[in-house]
Structures are given as C-alpha cells and as structure tokens.
Amino acid sequence: MKPHIDGTRFGSITVDGAVFNHDIIIRPDGRVKKRKKKLSRAVYGTSHTISRQEARYVYKQAAGADRLIVGSGQDGNVRLSPEAAAYLKRRNCRVKLAPTPKVITVWNRTKGTAVGLFHVTC
C-alpha cells in the first residue's frame, strides 16, 4: 500500500506519521529508503542534479512502476540531468518534478504504481 505523505518543511518530510530528516525514496511497495545522493554527487559534485546513475538506481527500486514523482526541494532546486531524463524516457517512465511542498499532493493522489524521490532542503 502506498504511504501517505503528511507534510514537509525545510529539512524533513513526514510519511504516515514518521518524520525523516533526510531525502527519501518511496518504493511502490511502500518502503521508505534513504536517498543515495552520493550517486549524483560523484558525477556533479552536488545532489541537486540527478545523475543517470541515480536515476537508474531509483528506477530499479521502482519494481515496474511507470511513474517517478520527484520532490525537487522546498525551493525547487533539484533537476534531472539530460542523461537521467533520457534514461527514464527510454524506459517509458513518466516523470513529474516539482517543489516538494507542491508535489506531495500529486504523490498522495496518484493511483497505480509510482516511485517517489523527495529532496527535503533547498
């Protein structure tokens, strides 16, 4: 069952009453995992640009999901690299990227299988 995101504020996100003080991935099976930002930092020196390697990792966590919902931070500073966007497009994975406070509504209303990646700071 897909968990409900209760809310977010700078530095945290609350999922089904549990507060996480780090970026997270929500798998289609409902498990919440810590985001592996090092996969993007190794390529771009920042976690604000999602690398192809991180997109690949997240997609593999999706276990068949056809949609990736990305919370791009409180101010919307996270983006997909061109390589990450191309990788996801080749796999017919639709992407919704918006500031985290706005995209949690999309997550909560989404039907079907989706994977979420949520940045909790800038």
Backbone torsions as a table, in degrees:
resi	resn	phi	psi	omega
1	MET	NA	136.3	-177.5
2	LYS	-71.8	126.4	178.9
3	PRO	-70.8	155.3	179.3
4	HIS	-95.9	132.4	175.4
5	ILE	-90.4	118.0	-176.3
6	ASP	-77.4	-34.4	-179.3
7	GLY	170.2	177.3	179.3
8	THR	-148.5	154.9	170.0
9	ARG	-149.6	169.2	-175.4
10	PHE	-53.8	117.7	176.0
11	GLY	94.9	-3.0	179.3
12	SER	-155.3	161.0	174.9
13	ILE	-141.8	140.4	-178.5
14	THR	-112.3	122.9	-177.7
15	VAL	-123.2	118.9	-178.9
16	ASP	47.9	42.6	176.9
17	GLY	84.8	-11.1	179.7
18	ALA	-94.2	129.8	-179.2
19	VAL	-94.2	130.0	176.8
20	PHE	-115.4	127.2	-178.9
21	ASN	-100.5	36.0	178.7
22	HIS	-157.0	166.3	175.9
23	ASP	-62.9	148.5	-177.2
24	ILE	-134.5	161.2	167.9
25	ILE	-119.2	132.9	173.2
26	ILE	-110.4	117.9	-179.1
27	ARG	-79.6	157.8	178.4
28	PRO	-58.2	-25.9	178.8
29	ASP	-81.9	2.3	176.5
30	GLY	95.1	-8.9	179.7
31	ARG	-71.8	138.9	177.8
32	VAL	-104.8	128.0	-179.3
33	LYS	-125.6	155.2	174.2
34	LYS	-71.4	135.3	177.7
35	ARG	-66.0	139.9	177.7
36	LYS	-94.0	76.2	-177.2
37	LYS	-63.3	-23.2	-178.0
38	LYS	-61.1	-25.8	179.0
39	LEU	-64.2	-31.9	177.6
40	SER	-90.8	-36.8	178.5
41	ARG	-60.4	-35.1	-179.3
42	ALA	-63.1	-28.9	-177.3
43	VAL	-95.2	-45.2	-172.4
44	TYR	-109.8	-7.8	-178.5
45	GLY	76.5	7.1	179.6
46	THR	-151.3	157.5	175.2
47	SER	-96.9	7.1	179.6
48	HIS	-84.3	-9.8	173.5
49	THR	-119.7	117.3	-178.4
50	ILE	-79.6	119.5	-177.9
51	SER	-78.9	165.9	174.5
52	ARG	-59.6	-38.1	-179.8
53	GLN	-63.0	-42.7	179.1
54	GLU	-70.3	-40.4	177.6
55	ALA	-59.2	-42.0	178.8
56	ARG	-62.6	-45.1	178.6
57	TYR	-60.6	-47.4	-179.0
58	VAL	-63.5	-42.9	179.5
59	TYR	-60.4	-40.3	178.6
60	LYS	-66.1	-30.4	175.9
61	GLN	-69.5	-21.2	-174.0
62	ALA	-69.7	-24.0	178.3
63	ALA	46.9	52.4	175.6
64	GLY	97.2	-0.2	178.3
65	ALA	-65.4	145.1	179.7
66	ASP	-106.8	10.0	-177.8
67	ARG	-143.4	134.5	174.8
68	LEU	-115.2	124.4	177.3
69	ILE	-109.3	120.7	-175.5
70	VAL	-114.2	121.1	170.4
71	GLY	-87.4	112.0	-170.8
72	SER	-87.2	20.1	178.3
73	GLY	101.1	167.4	-177.3
74	GLN	-60.9	-35.3	179.4
75	ASP	-107.4	5.0	176.4
76	GLY	76.9	36.5	-175.8
77	ASN	-87.8	-10.2	-179.0
78	VAL	-87.9	142.1	177.7
79	ARG	-142.7	163.6	173.9
80	LEU	-86.0	139.4	171.7
81	SER	-70.7	158.3	176.2
82	PRO	-56.7	-36.4	179.5
83	GLU	-67.1	-39.7	178.1
84	ALA	-66.4	-43.6	179.1
85	ALA	-61.1	-43.0	179.8
86	ALA	-65.5	-41.3	178.7
87	TYR	-58.9	-47.9	-178.5
88	LEU	-68.1	-36.8	178.5
89	LYS	-63.5	-42.5	178.9
90	ARG	-60.8	-24.3	-180.0
91	ARG	-99.1	11.8	179.4
92	ASN	54.8	36.4	178.1
93	CYS	-99.1	111.6	177.8
94	ARG	-71.0	145.3	-178.2
95	VAL	-124.2	130.9	170.9
96	LYS	-116.0	116.3	-178.9
97	LEU	-121.2	123.9	179.8
98	ALA	-158.1	162.7	176.9
99	PRO	-52.1	141.1	-175.0
100	THR	-51.9	-45.7	-179.6
101	PRO	-60.6	-29.4	-179.5
102	LYS	-85.4	-38.0	-173.2
103	VAL	-77.5	-15.1	178.3
104	ILE	-64.7	-29.5	175.1
105	THR	-65.3	-41.9	176.8
106	VAL	-60.1	-47.2	179.3
107	TRP	-56.9	-50.2	-175.5
108	ASN	-64.6	-26.8	-179.0
109	ARG	-93.7	-10.8	-175.7
110	THR	-67.7	131.4	173.8
111	LYS	-100.4	157.4	179.8
112	GLY	83.6	-163.8	-176.1
113	THR	-95.4	132.1	177.7
114	ALA	-146.4	156.7	172.1
115	VAL	-119.3	143.9	-178.8
116	GLY	-121.6	143.8	173.8
117	LEU	-129.3	121.3	-173.9
118	PHE	-126.5	119.6	176.2
119	HIS	-90.7	132.3	-171.7
120	VAL	-106.6	-2.8	175.7
121	THR	-111.6	-145.5	-172.7
122	CYS	-38.8	NA	NA
